[in-house]
Amino acid sequence: MTTNSNSAEPGYRVLNPATGELVETFPSASDDDVESALTAATAAYQSWKDVPIEERGKIVSRAAHLFAERADELAKIITTEMGKPLSQAKAEAEFAADIFRYFATEGPTLAADQEIKTFSGGRAVVQKLPIGPLLGIMPWNYPYYQVARFAAPNLMLGNTIILKHAETCPRSALAIAEILEDAGLPHGAYTNLFATHAQIATIIADPRIQGVSLTGSERAGAIIGELAGKNLKKAVLELGGSDPFVVLDAEDPRTIADTAWETRMENTGQACNSNKRMIVAEGIFEDFVAQLTARAQGLKPGDPSNDEQGAYAPLSSRAAAETLAEQVQDAVAKGATLHAGGQLVEGEAAYYSPAVLTGVTPEMRAYREELFGPVAVVYKAADDDEALRLANDTPYGLGGAVFSTDRDRAARLAQHLEVGMANVNTPAGEGAEIPFGGVKRSGFGRELGPLGMDEFVNKRLFYVAD
């Protein structure tokens, strides 16, 4: 289930962001490896699609069990690879198990035939059938969860998968492939491939591949979307986000500020649907910012494998930390106020101290760009109309949340958010059963929940006349 060539130059590597140490390198796939993966995925599809969905579900269920059983081991891998705090890393592995379990259990119902009303006699049914081999291009920030939400529903449907993971996550990529092999998936149904960027274009162009799913940056989405369109391939793109977190009022600004801070610091701020723009009513703005500032002050760099109190984890790479520092420095140079944090550690490690930033205006990079790291940007809103204007004044449209002691008031504003996921009095609805995806420059398509089995599927009409 894994292919790589010993003759190629190393491209995949484990580079510990907590230390800057290059731990291990892996060679990229050869062109022969790519052809072998395509051949195996195509051959496997011919038999896998005809396995009854209940039987496929037994294998997917077994994969869920193995993700849960190996959660501690899996957690250690990604803590080293991308710096995720160990407790969060274990929770991610367990969430991947939940996703596989959900689709194993609910898949037969979600993929069932749907009879539709006809007005000319006969019987019409919409069938949900697999379409063939798919390419998945996955990111580093949630190495297990991202793969699970793509792989689980499509394996249940009967599609086969070639998986190109992030170059910085080779160990977790191999661990996933091993789980699926141990679960009993037939050869070629899931192949991990350490492909190069040039090889990705070759794979998408190959007529054997029927679709491609990417989770990644806006820039990567534009490239993959163009390649998919040129080759008439179905694509799902989950890209960046700059989600609004709107607070219209609060009985206790401290409590809502704590919720906002914990949400923003999840995965060291490296989540697509993190609350990157906090929009707060002017009556509680000062208290809210003061609470965030108190939370940010006094934190120190910590070993993510220890889950220390009062410590923060590194970003995924030194380059990511430097980019974030440049975005914040640009804002400060143009008049924004840095209340706490915002310090890039010296050396090769990827630590950037959690920051609180206010006074961000449209001429600053931080206003339009996604800040993919531990920076809480807070805007002041004079009323609900200004809060909504700020919330929608972004090229992104992934998710958003509105908070108020008056739930109906929050719901009315949330109804007008230009996002794929609108939430009321919670940072985000989460679970294997909750669809995930966005609009505008956050991409298109949905994963998880009932919609997660409705993307790479042949919705075939089957009509039998009287």
Secondary structure, DSSP 8 states (H G I E B T S, - for coil): -EE--TTS-EEEEEEETTTTEEEEEEE---HHHHHHHHHHHHHHHHHHTTS-HHHHHHHHHHHHHHHHHTHHHHHHHHHHHH---HHHHHHHHHHHHHHHHHHHHHHHHHTS-EEE--SSSSEEEEEEE---EEEEE--SSSTTHHHHHHHHHHHHHT-EEEEE--TT-HHHHHHHHHHHHHTT--TTSEEEE---HHHHHHHHHSTT--EEEEES-HHHHHHHHHHHHHTT-EEEEE-----EEEE---S-HHHHHHHHHHHHHGGGG--TTS--EEEEEHHHHHHHHHHHHHHHTT-EE--TTTT-TTEE---S-HHHHHHHHHHHHHHHHTT-EEEE---B-SSSS--B--EEEE---TTSHHHHS---SSEEEEEEESSHHHHHHHHH-SSEESEEEEE-SSHHHHHHHHTT--SSEEEESSS---STTS-B--EETTEE--BSTGGGGSSS-EEEEEEE--
